[in-house]
Structure formats: C-alpha cells, structure tokens
Amino acid sequence: MSTSSNFSLKGKVVVYIGGTGGIGIGSCKAFLSRNISNLYVLDRTYNEETIKCFQEINPSTKLSFLPLDITKNDEISRCLEQVICEAHYIDVLVNGAGICDERDVEKEIAINLTGPIQTTIKAFKLMNRNKKGRGGVIVNISSIAGLKPFEAKAVYCATKHGLNFKITADFYFKKTGITVLCVCPGLTTSPMTSKDVVTKGTFPYSAEITTDVLKEKPQTVDEMGEMLVKIVEINKNGSIWLCRIGTMEEIFLGMYEEPE
Ligand SMILES: NC(=O)c1ccc[n+]([C@@H]2O[C@H](COP(=O)([O-])OP(=O)(O)OC[C@H]3O[C@@H](n4cnc5c(N)ncnc54)[C@H](O)[C@@H]3O)[C@@H](O)[C@H]2O)c1
C-alpha cells in the first residue's frame, strides 16, 4: 500500500531543475504562492526576467539561481550540496528539465533520464530523515508519452517511460521519509512545443506519424504548474498523474504477475 500524507509547503525549501523553462515557470509560480521559504531554480539557461518575475510574485521567499547542466554529475553534486550548505534542507526536488530532439540520442537520454536518476539518487542521500535531512518529496516530470506510445519520438518516449522508475516502495519511504511522484503532462504550450515538435523525430520521415497527443487542446503552463503543486500537496508515494487539458487524474499501471 502506498504512503499518502498531505504535505504543507509553507516554509519549505524547493529545488526546481528546469525552472526557467515553460512548465518550470508555471510550477515555480504555483510553489511561490504557497509561501515556501526558499526556491532554488537550477537550469542550464539563466533568464533574468524570469527570476525577477519570481521574486516579485513573493518577495518573502528567498530566491536563488544555480547554473546546472543535468548531464554533469559533478555539477549535480555541487548544486545540491550548495543548497544544503545554505538552506540546510531540500524538502522538494522537481526533475523538470527535458528536451525533445531525437537528433542526438545520447544527449536526449542523458538529459531526460540519466540526469533525473542521478539527481534522485543524490537527493535521497541529502534528504534522508535518518541521516541529516528531514525527508520530503521528489517529483519526476514524465509525459503522456511515458504512458502510451509516441512513435514519432521513440527515444523521447522511452526516456519518459523510464522516468517512472521504481524507487517508491514503502521500504525506501520508511528508511528515508522521502516520497517519489511521477507527473505526466499532456500537450502544454511552452518553448518545447512551440518549436517544431513533430520535426527532430526519430527518423526524417517520422513527422508523417502524427498522434492524438499533438491534436489535443494544449493546456497552459500555469494550469500545469498548479496541478503539479497540488500533486505534491497530496503527496501519495509512488503515484503517477496524468495532467492534460487542465485536469489531473491518478493513473494505475498494470503489473505483470508471475503465474503461481
Ligand atoms: N510542453 C509539453 O507539452 C510537455 C508535455 C509532456 C512533458 N513535458 C516535459 O516537461 C518538462 C518541461 O518541459 P517544457 O515544455 O517546459 O520545455 P522547455 O523547453 O520550456 O523547458 C525545459 C527546460 O529544461 C532545461 N534544460 C534542458 N537541458 C538541460 C540540461 N542539460 N541541464 C539543465 N537544464 C536543462 C531548459 O533550459 C529549459 O529551461 C520536460 O521534461 C518535458 O519533457 C512537456
């Protein structure tokens, strides 16, 4: 049975990787509306306007930007340890960086899958309430393409299926006090989707395969961000959430059972 407990964000330290991207901006705005104590925005891209706008939304939250390339393990360690050094705890870590570009398979896997796995493993050590942490919540941003085939972007789809990696057993929760949640956005208007989303496919001719995912009405990043933050507040360990067209729904994946 999964552990579920309402999680109050007030006074918490939130680390958002990919925080200057579209869904990152929508989600950081929603976190700021909860009176968190610290927001650490970690991203490869610095955007002064975005950071200024975050600070204006809630001047009482301490805001910091740390440059991070999630494909670099030493940078992950340096950034997360800097947060602990300055703010003492990480209460929420969001893995929200991602690309959708099949022209460089290794890079796509490194950013979308290996990076979030590395940050999760590192954060487990720093957030563990039986060590120096106080437990908390880790959110991995997968995709509707992590729940069903998205064949024009087969590698992206594989990385997003992989983001539902299982480090969610009660066994881990009891040892650490950390819950791990998986959020799967549907089509959301952002820089990622406003760039030609059907080009940069697995093969040059993959653009011919359009999918239902790309035909649906896009939601806004603000709608997506508000849902992500509500899912953190619900805090059901191991839960997977589909967030599309402005609505959220918990998804239960089938499990293969060994025959007796
Ligand atoms: N927009 C959608 O329709 C949609 C749907 C499903 C899932 N998603 C997922 O949501 C997440 C956010 O997507 P978005 O739409 O906001 O895209 P976006 O391009 O606006 O934001 C992605 C962010 O990731 C950052 N990033 C990229 N490479 C990085 C690296 N090496 N190290 C650190 N940061 C890096 C970028 O700088 C950017 O700020 C992604 O994981 C994406 O796959 C998006």
The ligand as a Tripos MOL2 file, in Angstrom:
@<TRIPOS>MOLECULE
LIG
   44    48     1     0     0
SMALL
NO_CHARGES

@<TRIPOS>ATOM
      1 N1          5.3430   21.0010  -23.0240 N.am      1 LIG1
      2 C1          4.7570   19.8220  -23.1330 C.2       1 LIG1
      3 O1          3.7780   19.6360  -23.8970 O.2       1 LIG1
      4 C2          5.2480   18.6670  -22.3130 C.ar      1 LIG1
      5 C3          4.4510   17.5120  -22.2880 C.ar      1 LIG1
      6 C4          4.8790   16.4350  -21.5520 C.ar      1 LIG1
      7 C5          6.0600   16.5010  -20.8130 C.ar      1 LIG1
      8 N2          6.8070   17.6450  -20.8640 N.ar      1 LIG1
      9 C6          8.0510   17.6390  -20.0710 C.3       1 LIG1
     10 O2          8.0250   18.7200  -19.1690 O.3       1 LIG1
     11 C7          9.3620   19.1600  -18.8910 C.3       1 LIG1
     12 C8          9.4430   20.6600  -19.1250 C.3       1 LIG1
     13 O3          9.1580   20.9020  -20.4980 O.3       1 LIG1
     14 P1          8.7510   22.3130  -21.1000 P.3       1 LIG1
     15 O4          7.6460   22.0720  -22.0330 O.co2     1 LIG1
     16 O5          8.6270   23.3040  -20.0210 O.co2     1 LIG1
     17 O6         10.0420   22.5880  -22.0040 O.3       1 LIG1
     18 P2         11.0400   23.8440  -22.0260 P.3       1 LIG1
     19 O7         11.9330   23.5990  -23.2010 O.co2     1 LIG1
     20 O8         10.2970   25.1080  -21.9530 O.co2     1 LIG1
     21 O9         11.8480   23.6760  -20.6510 O.3       1 LIG1
     22 C9         12.8500   22.7130  -20.4840 C.3       1 LIG1
     23 C10        13.8880   23.2780  -19.5350 C.3       1 LIG1
     24 O10        14.9210   22.2680  -19.3740 O.3       1 LIG1
     25 C11        16.1650   22.9640  -19.3680 C.3       1 LIG1
     26 N3         17.2490   22.0730  -19.7750 N.ar      1 LIG1
     27 C12        17.4380   21.4890  -20.9830 C.ar      1 LIG1
     28 N4         18.5920   20.8080  -20.9850 N.ar      1 LIG1
     29 C13        19.1440   20.9360  -19.7470 C.ar      1 LIG1
     30 C14        20.3330   20.4720  -19.1310 C.ar      1 LIG1
     31 N5         21.2320   19.7460  -19.8030 N.pl3     1 LIG1
     32 N6         20.5460   20.7740  -17.8390 N.ar      1 LIG1
     33 C15        19.6720   21.5530  -17.1520 C.ar      1 LIG1
     34 N7         18.5430   22.0490  -17.6860 N.ar      1 LIG1
     35 C16        18.2850   21.7440  -18.9670 C.ar      1 LIG1
     36 C17        15.9870   24.0860  -20.3930 C.3       1 LIG1
     37 O11        16.9670   25.1020  -20.2320 O.3       1 LIG1
     38 C18        14.5760   24.5330  -20.0830 C.3       1 LIG1
     39 O12        14.5570   25.5620  -19.1110 O.3       1 LIG1
     40 C19        10.2590   18.3500  -19.8280 C.3       1 LIG1
     41 O13        10.7970   17.2590  -19.1210 O.3       1 LIG1
     42 C20         9.3020   17.8480  -20.8980 C.3       1 LIG1
     43 O14         9.7490   16.6580  -21.4830 O.3       1 LIG1
     44 C21         6.4290   18.7330  -21.5920 C.ar      1 LIG1
@<TRIPOS>BOND
     1     1     2 1
     2     2     3 2
     3     2     4 1
     4     4     5 ar
     5     4    44 ar
     6     5     6 ar
     7     6     7 ar
     8     7     8 ar
     9     8     9 1
    10     8    44 ar
    11     9    10 1
    12     9    42 1
    13    10    11 1
    14    11    12 1
    15    11    40 1
    16    12    13 1
    17    13    14 1
    18    14    15 2
    19    14    16 1
    20    14    17 1
    21    17    18 1
    22    18    19 2
    23    18    20 1
    24    18    21 1
    25    21    22 1
    26    22    23 1
    27    23    24 1
    28    23    38 1
    29    24    25 1
    30    25    26 1
    31    25    36 1
    32    26    27 ar
    33    26    35 ar
    34    27    28 ar
    35    28    29 ar
    36    29    30 ar
    37    29    35 ar
    38    30    31 1
    39    30    32 ar
    40    32    33 ar
    41    33    34 ar
    42    34    35 ar
    43    36    37 1
    44    36    38 1
    45    38    39 1
    46    40    41 1
    47    40    42 1
    48    42    43 1
@<TRIPOS>SUBSTRUCTURE
     1 LIG1         1 GROUP 0 **** ****
